[in-house]
Amino acid sequence: MRSIPLLPIAPRPYPDELISSWQARVACRYGCTPAEIELWLGHGDRPSMFASFELCDFRPDPLVIRLWARTARLKIADVEAMMLSRQVRSIDWYVSDHSQRGICSDCLDEDVSAGRDHYLRREWAHVEAAACGKHRRLLQDFCDRCFARGRFRFECSEEGARLVCGDCSTVVSGGQNKIEGGADLDFLLMLTAAVDAAIEGRKGSVALNEITAVIETLWSRSQANGKPFIAWLDLKLPFGRLPVFTARGNPVAGLSLPWRAATFVAAAQLLDLAQARRWLGPPPPFLRQAFADRKRNPLPQAIETLDADKILETAPKLKLRSDVEYQRLAEQILASHDWKAISETRGRLRDRKLGRLMNQALNSEAGKSEALRPAAP
């Protein structure tokens, strides 16, 4: 039997740490990567466990787990207990791309104060994680100095392993740049807890398939410029281009941190999670209708990234009016004072306001049609 070389310095994993975080802390002590450690351990002839989130954190190769445990002089069972597949949450509800996760810099400052290495918490990989309840601050996915996103890596110093920016090598620290939270943060933390309860199937929580149906609805294409329904909501949406929506597994897991947070806030408004309508008001009628249609006609379990043809096949069927009616409604909008007030604005704000005018006009016509419809005998 081949002997396994022992590492002279191998820090112990923390109870709530990701396997990949622990391995990166070990490797940075030797100025190398976890993949190079595996090569040194004789695992170079097999696919690296760092090729995917599943092979690294969720369901690693048992042989690799044994190699890491033995070289670090740990019990194999202790390392196996860190596997996320041992948790209730399925792989679809983790953010597999580490560059899209957020971190709490106050938690990292707390590590330094306690004489610990920086380390990455498991809960930061949860799809709904957007804020730290302990320190009451939003998670961040960017460097405070150079604003590079998702580029964090471990580097060893005299104090231990520290998380630094991969672009400018600045150590991540909360410092004095606190993100103060009030009522909005209270709502976000309540929402996170509600989604977490649904994902883990705790008693009294909303059904997880309801949340999934809402997410599919929000990111399905509307017939207004082909944009997804979420783009038309009067919410604080992230700046920049809309991300590509993929309905393979859990689509929200592939979104960036700001867009995941916006998606769950929009879902909360529709399902009234965490008393969302008290903060945001009721959802628009067009979204309620689209959600009802989606529940009646759910998406297939696994499909590719939606292109224009597939979107039209799965989009809710709307009751279209004649071209003459649409022209009349458009002329009414252009003649209104509301249109004159927004005609000078640009960008997403203009689109949202125009969307509200369109919805108001359509709903007004629908109400007139209902009033003129003869009563049933």
QUIGICOR-V864262 format. One record per residue. N is the residue number from 1. RES is the residue in one letter. NEAR is the number of other C-alpha atoms within 8 Angstrom. Layout:
n->(N	N)
res->(RES	RES)
near->(NEAR	NEAR)
This chain:
n->(1	2	3	4	5	6	7	8	9	10	11	12	13	14	15	16	17	18	19	20	21	22	23	24	25	26	27	28	29	30	31	32	33	34	35	36	37	38	39	40	41	42	43	44	45	46	47	48	49	50	51	52	53	54	55	56	57	58	59	60	61	62	63	64	65	66	67	68	69	70	71	72	73	74	75	76	77	78	79	80	81	82	83	84	85	86	87	88	89	90	91	92	93	94	95	96	97	98	99	100	101	102	103	104	105	106	107	108	109	110	111	112	113	114	115	116	117	118	119	120	121	122	123	124	125	126	127	128	129	130	131	132	133	134	135	136	137	138	139	140	141	142	143	144	145	146	147	148	149	150	151	152	153	154	155	156	157	158	159	160	161	162	163	164	165	166	167	168	169	170	171	172	173	174	175	176	177	178	179	180	181	182	183	184	185	186	187	188	189	190	191	192	193	194	195	196	197	198	199	200	201	202	203	204	205	206	207	208	209	210	211	212	213	214	215	216	217	218	219	220	221	222	223	224	225	226	227	228	229	230	231	232	233	234	235	236	237	238	239	240	241	242	243	244	245	246	247	248	249	250	251	252	253	254	255	256	257	258	259	260	261	262	263	264	265	266	267	268	269	270	271	272	273	274	275	276	277	278	279	280	281	282	283	284	285	286	287	288	289	290	291	292	293	294	295	296	297	298	299	300	301	302	303	304	305	306	307	308	309	310	311	312	313	314	315	316	317	318	319	320	321	322	323	324	325	326	327	328	329	330	331	332	333	334	335	336	337	338	339	340	341	342	343	344	345	346	347	348	349	350	351	352	353	354	355	356	357	358	359	360	361	362	363	364	365	366	367	368	369	370	371	372	373	374	375	376	377)
res->(M	R	S	I	P	L	L	P	I	A	P	R	P	Y	P	D	E	L	I	S	S	W	Q	A	R	V	A	C	R	Y	G	C	T	P	A	E	I	E	L	W	L	G	H	G	D	R	P	S	M	F	A	S	F	E	L	C	D	F	R	P	D	P	L	V	I	R	L	W	A	R	T	A	R	L	K	I	A	D	V	E	A	M	M	L	S	R	Q	V	R	S	I	D	W	Y	V	S	D	H	S	Q	R	G	I	C	S	D	C	L	D	E	D	V	S	A	G	R	D	H	Y	L	R	R	E	W	A	H	V	E	A	A	A	C	G	K	H	R	R	L	L	Q	D	F	C	D	R	C	F	A	R	G	R	F	R	F	E	C	S	E	E	G	A	R	L	V	C	G	D	C	S	T	V	V	S	G	G	Q	N	K	I	E	G	G	A	D	L	D	F	L	L	M	L	T	A	A	V	D	A	A	I	E	G	R	K	G	S	V	A	L	N	E	I	T	A	V	I	E	T	L	W	S	R	S	Q	A	N	G	K	P	F	I	A	W	L	D	L	K	L	P	F	G	R	L	P	V	F	T	A	R	G	N	P	V	A	G	L	S	L	P	W	R	A	A	T	F	V	A	A	A	Q	L	L	D	L	A	Q	A	R	R	W	L	G	P	P	P	P	F	L	R	Q	A	F	A	D	R	K	R	N	P	L	P	Q	A	I	E	T	L	D	A	D	K	I	L	E	T	A	P	K	L	K	L	R	S	D	V	E	Y	Q	R	L	A	E	Q	I	L	A	S	H	D	W	K	A	I	S	E	T	R	G	R	L	R	D	R	K	L	G	R	L	M	N	Q	A	L	N	S	E	A	G	K	S	E	A	L	R	P	A	A	P)
near->(2	3	4	8	6	8	7	4	7	7	8	5	7	6	5	6	13	11	12	8	10	14	9	11	15	12	12	13	11	6	7	9	9	11	9	8	10	12	9	8	10	7	10	10	5	5	6	9	11	9	8	8	10	10	12	13	13	11	10	12	8	6	6	11	12	9	10	8	12	12	11	11	7	9	8	10	6	8	12	8	7	12	13	9	10	7	7	6	9	8	8	8	11	10	13	10	8	8	9	11	13	12	9	13	11	9	8	13	10	8	12	10	7	6	7	8	11	11	11	9	9	9	6	10	13	10	10	10	13	11	12	12	7	4	7	10	13	10	12	8	12	9	11	6	6	7	7	9	8	10	10	9	8	11	11	12	7	4	7	9	13	12	12	12	14	8	7	7	7	8	8	12	8	11	5	4	5	7	6	6	9	6	6	7	12	9	10	11	11	9	13	11	8	12	9	9	10	12	10	8	9	8	4	4	9	8	8	9	6	8	10	9	12	11	13	12	12	13	10	10	11	10	6	5	5	7	9	11	13	9	8	9	9	5	6	5	8	7	4	4	4	4	5	5	8	10	12	10	7	10	12	9	12	10	10	8	11	8	10	13	11	12	12	11	11	12	13	12	14	12	6	9	11	9	7	13	10	6	6	7	8	7	9	7	6	7	12	10	8	10	11	8	10	13	8	6	6	7	7	5	6	7	9	7	9	10	6	6	6	8	11	8	6	7	9	7	5	4	4	4	6	6	6	6	8	9	8	8	10	8	8	8	12	8	8	8	6	8	12	10	7	10	8	6	7	8	6	6	8	11	10	12	9	10	9	8	11	9	9	8	10	9	8	8	8	8	8	8	8	7	6	6	6	4	4	3	2)
